[in-house]
Amino acid sequence: MSYFKKHLFLCANQRPTGQPCCNPQGGDALFAFAKKRGKELGLDAANIRVSRAGCLGRCAQGPTLVIYPEGVWYTFIDQEDIEEILQRCLLRGERVERLLA
């Protein structure tokens, strides 16, 4: 059994060599938004965790995130996408088909 009911890992990796990665595409800023917004939505009280991840290995698709225990991968570009993922996936248990990676 998982410690958390659901766990979102959002890549905020920065590669020093200039290779494609999530941070230059908004990874850090969007993680900060997801963390703050998750607290506002009461995810902690629902035993749902939002965490920053290092490289998730899908750099060319970035920024990316994965939600466990389902193992569902998403790409996103802005706060509206993150909001939709938080609301629909974490709170309602739905998938956002247009953002699936």
C-alpha positions as CSV (number, residue, x, y, z in Angstrom):
1,M,0.0,0.0,0.0
2,S,1.3,3.5,-0.9
3,Y,2.0,6.0,1.8
4,F,0.1,8.6,-0.3
5,K,-3.2,8.1,-1.9
6,K,-1.8,9.8,-5.0
7,H,1.6,11.3,-5.7
8,L,2.4,13.8,-8.5
9,F,6.0,14.1,-9.5
10,L,6.7,17.2,-11.7
11,C,10.0,17.4,-13.5
12,A,12.0,20.6,-12.9
13,N,15.3,19.3,-14.1
14,Q,18.0,21.6,-15.5
15,R,20.7,20.0,-17.6
16,P,24.0,22.0,-17.7
17,T,24.9,21.0,-21.2
18,G,22.0,22.8,-23.0
19,Q,20.2,19.5,-23.8
20,P,16.4,19.6,-23.9
21,C,15.0,19.5,-20.4
22,C,11.9,20.6,-18.4
23,N,13.2,23.6,-16.4
24,P,13.8,26.0,-19.2
25,Q,10.3,25.2,-20.4
26,G,8.7,26.4,-17.2
27,G,9.4,23.4,-14.9
28,D,10.4,25.4,-11.8
29,A,7.7,28.0,-12.0
30,L,5.0,25.5,-12.8
31,F,6.1,23.3,-9.9
32,A,5.8,26.2,-7.6
33,F,2.3,26.9,-8.9
34,A,1.3,23.3,-8.5
35,K,2.6,23.1,-5.0
36,K,0.9,26.3,-3.9
37,R,-2.4,25.5,-5.7
38,G,-2.4,21.9,-4.3
39,K,-2.2,23.3,-0.7
40,E,-5.1,25.8,-1.5
41,L,-7.2,22.8,-2.8
42,G,-6.5,20.8,0.3
43,L,-4.5,18.0,-1.4
44,D,-2.4,17.5,1.7
45,A,-5.6,16.8,3.8
46,A,-6.7,14.3,1.1
47,N,-3.3,12.5,1.4
48,I,-2.2,13.6,-2.1
49,R,1.4,14.8,-2.5
50,V,2.9,17.2,-5.1
51,S,6.7,16.8,-5.4
52,R,9.5,18.2,-7.5
53,A,11.4,15.5,-9.4
54,G,14.8,15.5,-11.1
55,C,14.9,14.1,-14.6
56,L,12.0,11.9,-15.4
57,G,13.6,10.8,-18.7
58,R,11.1,12.3,-21.1
59,C,13.1,15.5,-21.8
60,A,12.0,16.0,-25.4
61,Q,8.3,16.0,-24.3
62,G,8.9,18.4,-21.4
63,P,7.8,19.7,-19.2
64,T,6.3,16.5,-17.9
65,L,4.8,15.0,-14.8
66,V,3.6,11.6,-13.7
67,I,0.9,10.6,-11.2
68,Y,1.3,7.5,-9.1
69,P,0.0,4.9,-8.3
70,E,-1.7,5.0,-11.7
71,G,1.6,5.8,-13.6
72,V,-0.2,8.3,-15.9
73,W,2.1,10.8,-17.7
74,Y,1.2,14.3,-18.7
75,T,2.8,17.2,-20.6
76,F,1.7,20.7,-19.9
77,I,2.6,24.3,-20.9
78,D,1.0,26.6,-18.4
79,Q,-0.8,27.2,-15.1
80,E,-4.2,26.4,-16.8
81,D,-3.0,22.9,-17.7
82,I,-1.7,22.3,-14.2
83,E,-5.0,23.5,-12.7
84,E,-6.9,21.1,-14.9
85,I,-4.6,18.2,-13.9
86,L,-5.0,19.0,-10.2
87,Q,-8.7,19.4,-10.4
88,R,-9.6,16.5,-12.8
89,C,-6.9,14.0,-12.0
90,L,-6.1,14.4,-8.4
91,L,-9.5,15.5,-7.1
92,R,-11.9,13.8,-9.4
93,G,-9.9,10.8,-10.6
94,E,-10.4,11.6,-14.3
95,R,-7.8,11.8,-17.1
96,V,-7.1,14.9,-19.2
97,E,-6.8,13.1,-22.6
98,R,-5.4,16.1,-24.4
99,L,-2.4,16.3,-22.1
100,L,-1.5,12.6,-21.9
101,A,2.2,12.0,-22.8
